[in-house]
């Protein structure tokens, strides 16, 4: 039964009970997308197959299963926004990727793969699970909201993982590609590089550049929402635009590295120096439309001016109080642009 949109806070959705056999067929045809890369990878095989096996055993015991949630794309395909671990388990078991282990009720099936289950194969194939379909008519921000709320358990997704799930396409692919730049991949990790990034932080950092590089007329101070909307608008941009974005990002990042070297995006006036997204946003924005030759020819002076900027009370105040609100960002840009003009005005 359809659920009409009563207000801008209501979801348009419908429930359907799918047998496992149908779900597996849809996964194989790519009509149902598990996208395990944005769901923090598969979690139920970390300590053997006990958890996955217990889930299969629960299905055989006909224990009611929690609902799965799917979102519908413009082509009518579905992608999983909640339930990917369960469906991945079924998919992998049906493909004979693991044997059942540490069962408590069906001990006669211990050590067996799906292909060895005999009559129990049909039992599992016919097992149904309630699936809630979010129609494509839903506003994207509502889909984001339900996605976020459903994933507030033990395996909570980051904002960028949710964007990656909802806005796959050429622009998302470009973010993944550009995130492989060493300067981005190793951002804030230090010289040892022993820390790990596993929530698409690098992709979000690239997204920040594109979203913040122009005027902030529509920016209301909520950076996460602003990035959501920017990615939604640019989800399916043309190949020509992708090429332009790619070249622009590489060139802008190259300019920053050429001027600041190993201390790029770092406030060197601090006793404990560390890269910061605030300096990244500021320098990438300010170098975008300046030539590499003019910047590198004055790099020593520019480095000195940047240190000077970092020590100014007004600049530090813009960082310490509401660093991502619109006024703070614009204040930092204005202060830095004035110093850059002092250096470059005699060109």
Order of alpha helices (4+ residues) and beta strands (2+ residues): beta-alpha-beta-alpha-beta-beta-alpha-alpha-beta-alpha-alpha-alpha-alpha-alpha-alpha-alpha-alpha-alpha-alpha-alpha-alpha
